[in-house]
Amino acid sequence: MKAGRAALIAAMMALTGAAPIDLPQPLSMDLLGLRSERGKVLVCVTRRPDHFPDCRADPDRRYFSVPAKAGDIGLGSLTPGKYAIAIIHDENGNGRLDTFAGIPREGVGFSRNPVLRFGAPSFKAASFSVAGSAVEQDVRLKYFL
């Protein structure tokens, strides 16, 4: 019954051109600056600041491992709220970020492309809102070594 009601509301909103703000909305990202197509791109989407940037322990995370290629990547639909994306270009395919003296040896990127200084940005610096319409994040990878 609830699903039918939600579908009816969504259909009515679509006819009027409005988007229901409490229904899940599509999220995608455009991956920019990939230096090679070796390995995988590990993508972590979370809405919990205490699980950013490594959201593997977040029970509500969205975690993807996709082929390393530039371009648009669909990340499914998310309920309204604040989210942040963290990306690793896992060039050697070992499933983790390799570092040398604390400096990433593989590419990293974050939603909203915050300035990277010493370590990962805060959740606040990388967070964006999902509410009422599809969201696309352009994420530029940065390589330090």
Buried (B, 14 or more C-beta within 10 A) or exposed (E): EEEEEEEEEEEEBEEEEEBBEEBEBBBEBEBEBBEEEEBBBBBBBBBBEEBBBBBEEBEEBBEBEBEBEBEEBEBEEBEBEBBBBBBBBBBEEEEEBEEEEEEBBBBBBBBBBBEBEEEBBBBEBBBEEBBBEEBEBEBBBBBEE
